[in-house]
Amino acid sequence: MRYSTDKDLTFQQAVELMFDKLGASKIMALASSVDDYVMVRNVSCLFYDNKVWFKTDKHFRKTQQLYQNPRVALCWSGVQIEGLAANKGLVVEEPGRRFEELYKKHLWGSYNKYSHEDTEIIIEVTPKFVEIWDTSEDNYAYQIFIDFEKESVEVKQYDQK
């Protein structure tokens, strides 16, 4: 779906636009912080159930940061997601193993290289606020601000007709 500056955008349409832009998977930059010590690194993400999912080793520094401060930001190509991260347990212990199957399907290289059954956990990120930069179907730059807590959307045109 492409947005036009001549249309209004509902909250649900904005959320659909965001997940359409992201597709099934992306490598995203993940930012986290504890005690004003900020870290950023790439993570292999899946998108389903209106959330962002990735796996990581439970012993990594980023994981230790997430335990202390679950507030994170993720970014890919004009889509910035601010949200809360939650540890959903070991990948191999997830009921139905949905994450594992989708990870194998969409991120095989990462799955094949970084698969340690006894230490890999699933992280679920619940979006709280999203900013999208894009160009409309009528070729104008704009921003979309999606507030998940208020279920509201604001569109700001960057350039004028």
C-alpha positions in Angstrom: 0.0 0.0 0.0 1.3 3.5 -0.9 0.0 6.6 0.8 -1.3 9.7 -1.0 -1.2 13.1 0.6 -4.7 13.6 -0.6 -6.0 10.8 1.7 -6.7 10.5 5.4 -5.0 7.6 7.1 -6.6 5.7 10.0 -4.6 4.1 12.8 -5.2 0.6 11.4 -4.2 1.7 7.8 -1.0 3.3 9.2 -0.1 0.1 11.1 -0.7 -1.9 7.9 1.4 0.5 5.9 4.3 0.1 8.5 4.1 -3.7 8.4 3.8 -3.8 4.6 7.0 -1.7 4.3 8.8 -4.1 6.7 7.6 -7.3 5.0 8.2 -10.7 6.6 11.7 -10.0 7.8 14.5 -7.3 7.9 17.9 -6.7 9.4 17.2 -3.7 11.7 19.4 -1.6 13.9 18.5 -2.1 17.6 19.3 0.6 20.1 19.2 0.0 23.8 20.6 1.9 26.9 21.4 1.4 30.5 22.6 4.2 32.8 23.1 6.4 29.8 25.4 3.8 28.1 23.9 3.4 24.6 24.5 0.5 22.3 23.3 -0.2 18.7 23.7 -3.3 16.7 21.9 -5.2 13.9 19.4 -7.9 14.7 17.5 -10.2 12.3 13.8 -9.4 12.8 10.5 -11.1 12.0 7.1 -9.3 12.0 3.9 -10.9 13.0 1.0 -10.3 15.4 1.7 -6.5 15.1 5.0 -7.0 16.9 8.7 -7.3 16.1 10.5 -10.5 17.0 14.2 -11.4 17.1 16.4 -14.0 18.8 19.6 -13.5 20.7 21.9 -15.3 23.1 20.8 -14.9 26.7 24.4 -14.1 27.7 25.1 -11.3 25.2 25.6 -7.7 26.4 22.6 -6.5 24.6 20.4 -9.1 26.3 21.7 -8.0 29.7 20.8 -4.4 28.8 17.3 -5.5 27.8 16.8 -7.1 31.2 17.7 -3.9 32.9 15.9 -1.5 30.6 13.3 -3.0 28.2 12.9 0.3 26.3 14.4 -0.1 22.8 14.3 1.5 19.4 14.6 -0.3 16.0 15.3 1.3 12.7 15.3 0.2 9.0 15.1 2.5 5.9 12.9 5.3 7.3 10.9 3.2 9.7 11.8 3.8 13.4 10.0 1.8 16.0 10.1 2.7 19.7 8.9 -0.1 22.0 9.2 -2.4 24.9 11.3 -5.7 24.7 10.2 -8.8 26.5 12.1 -12.1 26.9 9.8 -14.9 25.7 12.1 -17.8 26.7 14.2 -20.3 24.7 13.4 -20.6 21.0 13.2 -24.4 21.3 10.7 -24.2 24.2 8.1 -21.9 22.4 4.8 -23.7 22.1 4.2 -24.6 18.5 7.6 -23.2 17.6 6.2 -20.6 15.3 9.1 -18.2 15.6 11.6 -21.0 14.7 9.7 -22.0 11.6 9.4 -18.4 10.4 13.0 -17.7 11.2 14.1 -20.8 9.2 11.9 -19.7 6.3 12.9 -16.0 6.1 16.3 -15.8 7.7 17.9 -19.2 6.9 21.5 -17.8 6.9 21.2 -16.4 10.4 19.3 -19.4 11.6 22.0 -21.8 10.2 24.9 -19.8 11.6 23.6 -18.8 15.0 21.5 -21.6 16.3 22.4 -22.6 19.9 19.5 -24.4 21.3 20.4 -24.0 25.0 21.1 -20.2 25.0 19.0 -18.7 22.2 15.9 -16.7 23.4 13.1 -15.0 21.6 12.7 -11.2 22.2 9.3 -9.7 21.5 9.1 -5.9 20.9 5.7 -4.3 21.4 5.6 -1.0 19.4 4.7 2.1 21.4 5.5 4.8 18.9 6.5 4.7 15.3 7.9 7.3 12.9 7.9 6.6 9.1 9.6 8.7 6.5 8.6 8.1 2.9 7.5 9.5 -0.4 3.8 9.4 -1.4 2.4 7.9 -4.6 2.1 11.6 -5.7 5.9 12.0 -5.1 5.8 14.2 -1.9 7.9 13.5 1.2 6.0 12.9 4.4 6.2 11.6 7.9 3.7 9.3 9.6 3.6 9.2 13.4 1.8 6.2 14.9 1.0 6.2 18.6 0.1 2.7 19.6 -1.0 3.6 23.1 -3.4 6.3 21.9 -4.2 4.4 18.7 -3.7 7.6 16.8 -1.9 8.6 13.6 -0.6 11.9 12.4 0.7 12.6 8.9 3.0 15.5 8.2 3.8 16.5 4.7 7.5 17.5 4.5 7.4 19.4 1.2 4.5 21.3 -0.4 2.6 21.0 -3.6 
